[in-house]
Amino acid sequence: MSTEKDSMLRVRLTKRQSDELDTIINELQAQMPEASVTTSSIARYALEKYVSDHIAKRDGTKIFIEINTADATEEDIKNLYDLISKLLGSQHFSGHSLSDTN
């Protein structure tokens, strides 16, 4: 799905990452057929998000916590989600659904 121009961005991706990127592009294109989803557009979005997150982390306006869930059970993840939801009260946070454990 990527164009020749986009292929330069993929040089540093592993095969698994490249395959996953193709999957993401296909999913987004299926959800928004009118949009032009490319490797470049994904890369631009990722870079913008990375920079915004870096600024927020540095300014102290967001806290980022990475939790390895490789050995977690569905119940562990549900409990963690519930705990974080209680801590944040009515605030919303972005993350994976309970079915996305990796």
C-alpha angles and dihedrals in degrees: 000000000000120000126236089257090054094051092080089066091054097055093094096045121101118236090258092050091047092050091048091049089054089050092051092049092049092048093049092045090051091050093046109026091171092060126084103229113187139160087258093054091049090048092050091050092047092050092048091049093046092052093045091049091048091052092047091049092048093046092046094237094122136031119213120202123181116200123187107226097177092115097030122114123227087255091053091053093046090051091049091048090049092049093050091046090054092048092051095043111195094352117111125225133192122239145116126308117252090261091060101079098155 
